[in-house]
Amino acid sequence: MSVAPPRPALLLLAYLAFVSLGLPDGLLGVGWPSISAEFGVPTAAVGLVLTAGTIGYLTSSVLAGFTLARLGVGRLLAGSTLLASLALTGYATAPALTVLICCALVLGLGSGAVDSGLNAYAAGAFGARHMNWMHAFFGLGVAIGPLVMTAMLSTGAGWRWGYAVTAAAQLVLATAFALTVSAWRDRTGGPTSPKRAAPADHTTGAPLDDTTGGPVGHPARGPVDDAAVARHGRPVDDASARAGAPEPAAVRIAETLRLPAVWFGALAFAIYVAIEVSAGLYAFLLLTEGRGLPATVAGLSVSGYWGSLFVGRVVQGLVAERLGTARVLRGSLLGMAAGAVLIALPAPGWVSVAGLVVLGFAAAPVFPLLTLSTAERVGRQHADRVIGVQIGAAGIGAALIPAGLGVLLGDTSVRLLGPVLTVLAVALLVAHAAAARRTAAPAD
């Protein structure tokens, strides 16, 4: 499968949008001590802000997949980015924690819609390399956020200016999306099939014209949709399928939700994000308390883990275009299991550090490639909706599983992190295999 080059302007906007998605995460971590001190609230109150943001994110990411066809990608991105800008402006001017919590909910609504909308668009228009690079730019945004907030605090401007600067950047991005609404309607940068031998008629065996779908030298009967042939056992006239346009007949939401691949795919996303977040969240504790490494070395090792995710997405974006999405995805899932086993071994600390780097590099392309291959699992007419469900499931996995793991490690030992990551990695392999065994959608 080859991919036509995406439009450079849209590609740049997509990269910048993912940078903007990561920025608020980095701002809060550095800015919260100043925020809590100003509002006179305990450090634990950050959980209220995170919970509100998660609720908004989950709500909009799921709904975006179902409303994308009505609003259009351009309008969804412009409106959602504007909403995020307004929410960040609310952060910058909030007089009390309650207002901040409400703004977190609004920010989650905007961010979730941008995440789902861009992932749905990119899955049909960008291809493996740019899909991986787009997600790599999210990590870049997470890294820039602390620098912005640190700069504001160190110059005496205060934490509010960190959010004000970010809000202004979001407003510029929303304007750019608004000015390019019409350009986002076309997904001509999507996958195209390689040239192949002319097919034969199912009944006569006569060769078929690959452009008309009829016997060579006979009147056209319309292009042949290869996917429809596979599903129905006969050629189906469907010019829009070959052109990459949306299906002419709407598919009911209930038909999408009845597909087993939808729920196995959602489970895979939840488990994957749980592994990514849990490893980054608890690795420092494991390396210091469980493996006896100095705090400086442990901190650098955790940075190395996040760095391997960024580098892995850049490198494996190129590899996936050469070897194919399915092959790289399988190898990455196996690599994640291998990295988790290294972390679990009761070995010297450097072995756990190596496991973290392996886990991060292997995990790097999983989220973007799972998103990119959604249509292969559920059918193109269901893909936009399902991507929204998957993004929502990822948010649930990021919130619930690491929290539960924290309770478990606190009640037992931090050395259980490796075994738990190993179990999750195996569960991810199983969930992905089950999602890949899709059956034909009932409304094709």
TORGULUM-618065 format. One record per residue (C-alpha): residue number from 1; x, y, z. Coordinates in steps of 0.5 Angstrom, whole numbers. Example, Ala and Ser with C-alpha at 12.3 -4.5 7.8 and 13.67 -1.06 7.14 Angstrom:
! residues 2
1|25|-9|16
2|27|-2|14
This chain:
! residues 444
1|0|0|0
2|3|7|-2
3|0|14|1
4|0|20|-3
5|4|26|0
6|-1|30|4
7|-1|37|3
8|4|41|7
9|0|46|10
10|-5|41|13
11|1|37|15
12|4|43|19
13|-2|45|22
14|-3|37|25
15|4|37|28
16|3|44|31
17|-4|42|34
18|-1|36|37
19|4|40|40
20|-1|44|43
21|-5|38|46
22|2|37|50
23|3|44|52
24|-2|44|58
25|0|37|61
26|7|40|62
27|5|47|64
28|1|44|70
29|6|40|73
30|11|46|74
31|6|51|75
32|2|47|81
33|6|49|87
34|5|56|85
35|-2|55|84
36|-4|51|90
37|0|56|94
38|-4|62|91
39|-11|59|92
40|-9|56|99
41|-11|49|97
42|-7|42|99
43|-2|39|93
44|-7|33|93
45|-13|38|90
46|-9|37|83
47|-13|31|83
48|-20|35|82
49|-17|39|76
50|-14|32|73
51|-21|29|74
52|-25|35|71
53|-20|35|65
54|-21|27|64
55|-28|28|64
56|-29|33|59
57|-23|29|54
58|-27|23|55
59|-34|26|53
60|-31|30|47
61|-27|25|44
62|-32|19|44
63|-37|24|41
64|-33|27|36
65|-32|21|32
66|-40|21|32
67|-41|28|30
68|-35|28|25
69|-39|27|19
70|-44|33|20
71|-39|38|22
72|-33|36|18
73|-26|36|20
74|-24|43|19
75|-30|46|23
76|-29|41|29
77|-21|43|29
78|-23|50|29
79|-28|50|34
80|-25|45|39
81|-18|49|39
82|-22|56|40
83|-25|52|46
84|-18|50|49
85|-16|57|48
86|-22|60|52
87|-21|55|57
88|-13|57|58
89|-15|64|58
90|-20|62|64
91|-14|59|67
92|-10|65|67
93|-15|69|70
94|-18|64|75
95|-20|67|82
96|-21|61|85
97|-20|53|85
98|-27|52|83
99|-26|56|77
100|-20|53|75
101|-23|46|75
102|-29|49|71
103|-24|51|66
104|-20|44|66
105|-27|41|64
106|-27|46|58
107|-20|45|56
108|-21|37|56
109|-27|38|52
110|-23|42|47
111|-17|37|47
112|-21|31|46
113|-24|33|40
114|-18|36|37
115|-15|29|39
116|-20|25|36
117|-21|29|30
118|-14|29|28
119|-13|22|29
120|-19|20|24
121|-17|25|19
122|-10|23|19
123|-12|15|19
124|-14|16|12
125|-10|22|9
126|-3|21|12
127|0|14|12
128|5|11|17
129|11|16|17
130|7|22|18
131|2|19|23
132|8|17|28
133|11|24|27
134|5|27|29
135|4|23|35
136|12|25|36
137|10|32|36
138|5|31|42
139|11|29|46
140|15|35|44
141|9|39|47
142|10|36|53
143|17|37|54
144|16|45|52
145|10|46|57
146|15|46|63
147|20|50|59
148|15|56|58
149|12|55|65
150|19|55|68
151|21|61|64
152|15|65|67
153|16|63|74
154|24|65|73
155|23|72|71
156|18|73|76
157|12|74|71
158|8|68|75
159|4|62|73
160|-2|66|70
161|3|68|64
162|5|61|62
163|-3|60|61
164|-4|66|58
165|2|65|53
166|-1|58|51
167|-8|61|50
168|-5|66|45
169|-2|60|41
170|-8|56|41
171|-12|62|39
172|-7|63|33
173|-8|56|31
174|-15|56|32
175|-15|62|27
176|-11|58|22
177|-16|52|22
178|-22|57|21
179|-18|59|15
180|-17|52|12
181|-24|49|13
182|-25|47|6
183|-18|44|5
184|-20|39|11
185|-26|36|7
186|-21|32|2
187|-17|26|4
188|-14|25|-2
189|-7|24|1
190|-10|17|4
191|-8|10|2
192|-8|8|-5
193|-7|1|-8
194|-1|-1|-12
195|-2|-3|-19
196|-4|-11|-20
197|-6|-16|-25
198|-13|-15|-28
199|-19|-19|-25
200|-23|-24|-28
201|-31|-24|-28
202|-33|-29|-22
203|-38|-32|-27
204|-35|-33|-34
205|-27|-32|-32
206|-27|-27|-37
207|-22|-21|-36
208|-25|-15|-33
209|-23|-8|-35
210|-19|-5|-28
211|-22|2|-29
212|-29|0|-31
213|-31|-6|-27
214|-34|-10|-34
215|-31|-15|-39
216|-25|-12|-43
217|-29|-9|-49
218|-36|-9|-46
219|-40|-3|-43
220|-38|-1|-36
221|-41|-3|-30
222|-38|2|-25
223|-31|1|-21
224|-30|-6|-17
225|-29|-5|-10
226|-24|-10|-8
227|-27|-10|0
228|-34|-11|-3
229|-32|-17|-7
230|-29|-20|-1
231|-35|-19|3
232|-40|-21|-1
233|-37|-25|-6
234|-39|-21|-12
235|-37|-15|-15
236|-40|-9|-13
237|-41|-2|-16
238|-38|3|-12
239|-34|9|-15
240|-33|12|-8
241|-30|7|-5
242|-24|7|-10
243|-24|14|-10
244|-23|15|-2
245|-30|19|-1
246|-34|17|4
247|-40|12|4
248|-46|14|0
249|-51|11|5
250|-50|13|13
251|-49|7|17
252|-53|7|24
253|-49|8|30
254|-52|1|33
255|-49|-3|27
256|-42|0|29
257|-42|-1|36
258|-44|-8|35
259|-38|-10|32
260|-33|-14|37
261|-27|-11|34
262|-29|-4|36
263|-29|-7|43
264|-23|-11|43
265|-20|-5|39
266|-22|0|45
267|-19|-5|50
268|-12|-5|46
269|-12|2|47
270|-14|3|54
271|-8|-3|56
272|-3|1|51
273|-4|8|55
274|-4|4|61
275|3|1|60
276|6|8|57
277|3|12|63
278|5|7|69
279|12|6|66
280|13|13|66
281|10|15|73
282|13|9|77
283|20|8|74
284|23|13|79
285|20|9|85
286|22|3|82
287|29|5|80
288|31|8|87
289|27|4|92
290|27|-2|88
291|34|-3|85
292|38|2|89
293|40|7|84
294|42|14|86
295|36|19|85
296|40|23|79
297|41|17|75
298|34|15|76
299|31|21|74
300|36|21|67
301|33|14|66
302|26|16|66
303|28|22|62
304|31|17|57
305|24|13|57
306|20|19|55
307|26|20|50
308|26|13|47
309|18|14|46
310|20|21|42
311|26|18|38
312|22|11|37
313|16|15|33
314|21|19|29
315|25|13|27
316|19|8|26
317|15|12|22
318|20|11|17
319|21|4|18
320|13|3|18
321|13|5|11
322|18|1|8
323|16|-6|12
324|8|-5|13
325|4|-3|19
326|2|-10|21
327|9|-12|21
328|12|-6|25
329|6|-7|30
330|7|-14|31
331|14|-13|33
332|13|-7|37
333|8|-11|41
334|13|-17|42
335|18|-11|44
336|14|-8|49
337|13|-15|52
338|21|-16|52
339|22|-9|55
340|17|-11|61
341|20|-17|62
342|27|-14|63
343|24|-9|68
344|21|-15|72
345|27|-19|73
346|31|-19|80
347|37|-16|77
348|42|-10|77
349|39|-3|76
350|42|-2|69
351|38|-8|67
352|31|-5|69
353|34|2|65
354|35|-2|59
355|28|-5|60
356|25|2|60
357|29|4|54
358|27|-2|50
359|19|-1|53
360|19|6|50
361|22|5|44
362|18|-1|42
363|12|2|45
364|13|9|40
365|9|7|34
366|4|3|37
367|-2|8|39
368|-1|12|32
369|-1|5|28
370|-7|2|32
371|-10|8|30
372|-8|8|23
373|-10|1|22
374|-17|2|25
375|-21|2|18
376|-18|-5|17
377|-21|-8|23
378|-28|-5|23
379|-29|-2|16
380|-28|5|13
381|-35|7|14
382|-34|6|21
383|-27|8|22
384|-28|15|24
385|-33|13|30
386|-29|8|32
387|-23|12|33
388|-27|17|37
389|-29|11|42
390|-21|8|42
391|-19|15|44
392|-24|15|50
393|-22|8|52
394|-15|11|52
395|-17|16|57
396|-20|11|61
397|-14|7|61
398|-9|13|63
399|-14|15|69
400|-16|8|72
401|-11|3|71
402|-5|7|73
403|-9|10|79
404|-10|2|81
405|-3|0|80
406|-1|6|85
407|-5|3|90
408|-3|-4|89
409|5|-2|89
410|3|2|96
411|0|-4|99
412|5|-9|97
413|12|-7|94
414|14|-3|88
415|18|-9|85
416|11|-11|83
417|11|-6|77
418|15|-10|72
419|11|-16|73
420|5|-12|72
421|7|-9|66
422|9|-16|63
423|2|-18|65
424|-1|-12|61
425|4|-13|55
426|1|-20|54
427|-6|-18|55
428|-5|-12|50
429|-2|-18|45
430|-9|-22|46
431|-13|-16|45
432|-10|-14|39
433|-10|-21|36
434|-18|-21|38
435|-19|-14|35
436|-16|-16|28
437|-20|-22|27
438|-26|-18|25
439|-32|-20|21
440|-36|-16|16
441|-40|-10|18
442|-47|-12|17
443|-48|-5|14
444|-43|-5|8
